[in-house]
Amino acid sequence: MATLQVRLFGRFSLARDGEALPTLGPHKVQEVLAYLLLFRGRPHARETLAGVLWGDTTTAQSKKHLRQALWQLQGALRAGTPSSRRAVLLVSADWVQVNPAADLWIDVVQLEEADVAFRGARAEDLDAAAVQTMERAVDLYGGELLEGWYADWCTYDRERLRDVYLRMLEQLAAYCETHDDFAKGVAFGTRILRHDRARENTHQQLMRLFYRSGDRAAALRQYGRCRDALREELQVDPSASTVALYEQIREGRAEDPAAGAPLLPPPAGARARLPEILGHLKQLGKVLADLQEQIRQNTLLVEGALKPVRGPGRER
């Protein structure tokens, strides 16, 4: 069966069974198809669709432009295909939509389906098959949605899909960290920073990955990149947790529970240390309780000292 393959990430392109289709014609014709594919879950009123895509013209002109574009589009999509093939578009006098039964492969759909399947999944709950699916999905992100197009209608989804892509890369990096695959985790983190160089959580993740792989110098350099990116992009300094992680790495105590609450998660296979960590946390809780009691007593003393003192001979 002749599958129509659509790439909306990066440069818009169409192919059928791996062979690129000839151009659909003017950019506006491509834009009609891209819009319908992106919002493929519902039918679109022709007048509304024309207004969105030709909003700078009169209603009559925009409807005429849409009619011509649909005619060109349907002709291009039918070219060279068997007559028995299901039409990609369903067009009536008032409505247009993507045919739900059409044989389509769309890169955006692959990413969205992987996101729905694994969103919120913890790294330790992912298996090899899930990770393979996620890797295939993020590899389809060859650039931002419809890169180089400046239409208002694709701006929101461009940001939404970029966030989906980065979130999935974070999950993959976390999986690599949990399974001690440091080089691959660093590669995923680096991809994230290419799109968002001030993403502080990713800088922290890379610091941990470098340190646990045995490259403390790279971990410390990553902190410098984090600090510079935050100052240049957001005019802020690294958070207290990032600074604390830097200090732990610099002093070589990033995984030592006795040095304070560990900011580096214990490596895989370290479950036997959990009772030790629990005991340390209980000790910290006792210290905190003692401090709170001391603060309470000192507060009472200060309040007592501030009360007015009655002089001799005054009525009581």
N, C-alpha and C positions, 0 to 999 in steps of 0.2 A: 504494500500500500504506500502511496506517495505522501509521506508526511511533510507538512510545511513546517520548516524550522525557522523560528523568529528570534532574533537577538535584539533586545531592547537595551541591554547594558553596553555602554560604549557606543560604537557606531551602529546605527540601525541597519539591519541587513536581513534578507530573506534567503532561504535555500530550500530546495526540495530534494530529499534523500541525499544530502551532502553537496549538491551542486547549486551554486549561487544563481538566483533568479536575476534576469535582466531588470534594469531600473523600472520602478513603477511609474515614472514620469515626474512631474513637478514635485517640489518639496511638500506642497499642501496635500497632494494625493497621499504621500507617505504619512503625513501627519494625521490624516483621517484614519488610516489603518492602525497606526500606533495608538491613537486615542481609543479606538474601539477595542483593541487588544488589551490595553492596560485596564480599561473599565469593562471587561468582558462579561461580568456577572449579571448584566441587566440590559434590556432594550433601551434605546435612546430615541427620544422624539426628534424627528428630522429638524424641526424648527429650532429646538434648543441646541442641537449639535451644530447647526449652521451658525448660530449666534456665538457659540464658544469659539469656533475656529475662524470665523470671519466677523468678529465683533466690531470691526471698524467700518463696516459697510451697512447699507440698509437691509431690512429683512428680506426684501425681494431679491436683492443681489446675492446675499449670503445663501439663500436657498438655491439659487441658480448655480452658484459655485459648488455647493455640496452635491447637487444633482450631477454636474459634470465630473466631479472627482469620483463619485461612486461608480459612474459608468466606466471611467478609465480603470478604476481599481478592480472592478469585477472582470473586465476584459483581461487585465494583466494576470489575475489570479487563476483564470480559467485556461490561459494559454498553455498548450502542451500537456494538459491533463486529461485523463479519460472522462468521458461524459457521465460515467456512473459515479464519479467522485462527489462526495458531499460538498456543497458550496461552503466556502469559508464564511461568507456573510449572508444573513437573511435580511432582505430589503423589501419593505412594503411602501405604500404611498405615504405613510406617516411615521414609520418606525424603522430603525436600523439596529442590528446587533450581530455579534459573532455567533455563529452556529455552534451550539453546545456539542453537537455530534461531529463537528469537523475534526479531521485528524491533524492536530496541532501539537507542536513542541515549542514552548516558550521559556526562555531562560529565567525570566522573572518568576514564573510559576514554580520552577524547580527550587528557587531560593525560598519563596514564600511557604511552600509545602514543607520543606525541611525545618523552617523556623517554627511552624505550627506544631510539627511533630516533636521537636526537642527544646522548645523555649522553656527556660526555667529548670531544665534538667541539670542536676549537679554532676560535676566531673566524674565522681566515683560511681555514678549510676549509668554512665554511658558505656556501651559495649563497642567492640570493634566494628560491627556492622553500622551502628549509628554514626560513629566517627567517620567511616568511609562515605556515608551518605552526605554528611555535613561538609566534608572536604570537597566532594564533587560539586556541591552547591556553591561554596564560596569561590571555587575556581572558575565558575561561570561569570563572576563579577569582573568583567573586563574593562570597567570604567563606570562612571556614574550613569544613571538612567538617561538614555537619549542624549548622550554627551554632545555638546555643541548646539543643542536646541535651546531656545530661550523663551518658549511659550509659557505663559503663566500656569496653564493647566497641569504641567508636569513637575512644577517646583516642589509641591508638598510631597509627592510620592518619591521624588529624587532623594529628599532628605530622609523619608521614612525607610526606603530600601537601603540607603547607606547605613542607617542605624542598625537595621537587621543584619547586614553584612558584618559590621564591626562587632555586634553582640555575639554572633556565631563564631567569629575569630577568637573572641575572648574565651568562649566555652572550649574551643579546641586547644587554646594555649593552656587553660586550666587543666584539661585532660592530660596534656603532655607533662605538665608540672607534677601531677599526681602520679603519673607512671614513669617519672624520671627520664622522659625523652626530652632532654634539655635543648638540644640543637633545633629540633622541630618546633618546640615551644617558642624559642627565640625568633624563629622565622615567622611564626604567626603574629607574635607581638610586634615585630618590625613592620609587617604589613599594616597593622592597625595604625601605627604612628605615621605611616605615609599619608594617611587620610586625616588624622587628628593628632598632631604632634604634641598637644597639650593634654592628652588623656592620662591623667595622673595614675589611675589604677593600673594602666598598662605599663607605665614606667616602673611602678612597684613590682609588678609581675616579672618584668625583665630583670630587675635587680636581684630578685630571688632566684630566678633561673640561672643567671650568670654565677651567682655566689654558690649555689648548690652544685653547679657543674665544676666547681673548683677554680673559677676565674674571678677572684675578688676584685682585681683591678678593673675588669670590664663592668662589674656591678657598681663600683664607685664612679666610673665614668658615666654610667647610665644616670646616676643621680645628678651629675652635672648637666646632662642633656635635659633632664626633667626640669631642673631649676631654671635653665635658660629659656626653655619653651614656655613655661608658665609666666615668666616675667615678660617675655616678648609678646605672647598671645593674649594674656589675660591681666597682666600687670599685678600679679600676686606671687607670693613666695610659696614653696612647697608646704603641704600640710604638716601638722605635728607628727602624724603617723609615718609620713615619708622621711622626715628628718630623723625620727627615731630608728627607722629601718636602716638608714644610712649610717647612723652612729653604731648600731649593732654590727653591721657588716664591717665598718672601718676598724672596730675593736675586736673583730673576730669572735663575737659572742652571739651571733644571730640565731643560733639554735640551742642556746644554753638556757633552760628554764630558770636556773638559779640567778640569772642576770636580770630577770624581770619577765614580764609577760612576753612570750616569744612572738615576734611579728612574722617570722618565717614559719609556715606550717611544717610539722614534722614530716620527713620523707616517708615514702611508702614503706611499709614493714615496720614502722616505729610504734605500733599499737602497744607494745610492751611497756613503753615509757609513759602511757597515759596515767597509770596510778601515781607515778612520781609527779606528773604535772598537776593532777588533782590535789595531791597533798600540798604542793606549793601554793595552789590557789586558796586552799583552806587556810594556810598560814597567812596569806595576804589578807584574807577576810578578817582574821582575828586581829591583825595589826590595824586594819581600818576601823574595826569596832573599838579598839582601845583608844585610837586617835579621836574618834567621835565622842567618847566618854570624857576624854581630857578636854576637848573643846567645850563640851557642855559645862563642866565644872569651872573652867576658866571664865566662861561667859557669865556664870552666876556670880563669881567673885567681882568681876568688873561692874556688873549691874549693881551689886551691893555697895561698891565704892562710890558709885555715882549718885546714890540716894542723898537727899539733903539732910544735913546734920542739925538737930535742934540744939540751940544754945541754952545755958543754965538760966533758970528762972522763968522759962517760957511755959505757957500752959500746955498741959498734955491733953 
